[in-house]
Amino acid sequence: MYALPGGPESVLAENPRVKPDDLARIRANFGLDRPVPLQYLSWLERVALHGDFGYSYVTGEPVIKMIARRIPATLELMLSGFILALLTGISVGVLSAVKRHTRLDSFLTISSLVVISIPVFWFALMSIMLF
């Protein structure tokens, strides 16, 4: 957020009704006028002691509610990926064990090593382009 021009409060600064005095007060209320390490320690203390993740700078709603809304989709994606990987891995492993020291075994072993070696971020980008 701090690498962006204007910082986290730039969303509020774009509003023509927000005056510079109001913006300074908002920065002080959010604690944005303090150094970043102190802001982080303050946030960490709120999370660890009170379970308070704070409020979104953009929507103003509690961050924990935003996370809770997205957990079902995340779990569904995670579970489906885990089941797919488990079924594929067991199938390839059993087939490779049954056909030990054959061309199929060599092909499956090399293919598995190649798939494992592909960087995840690159594979994700290619999957997005493909699907």
Stockholm file with secondary structure:
# STOCKHOLM 1.0

chainA/1-131         MYALPGGPESVLAENPRVKPDDLARIRANFGLDRPVPLQYLSWLERVALHGDFGYSYVTGEPVIKMIARRIPATLELMLSGFILALLTGISVGVLSAVKRHTRLDSFLTISSLVVISIPVFWFALMSIMLF
#=GR chainA/1-131 SS CTTSTTCTTHHHHTSTTCCHHHHHHHHHHHTTTSCHHHHHHHHHHHHHHHCCCCBCTTTCSBHHHHHHHHHHHHHHHHHHHHHHHHHHHHHHHHHHHHTTTSHHHHHHHHHHHHHHHSCHHHHHHHHHHHC
#=GC SS_cons         CTTSTTCTTHHHHTSTTCCHHHHHHHHHHHTTTSCHHHHHHHHHHHHHHHCCCCBCTTTCSBHHHHHHHHHHHHHHHHHHHHHHHHHHHHHHHHHHHHTTTSHHHHHHHHHHHHHHHSCHHHHHHHHHHHC
//
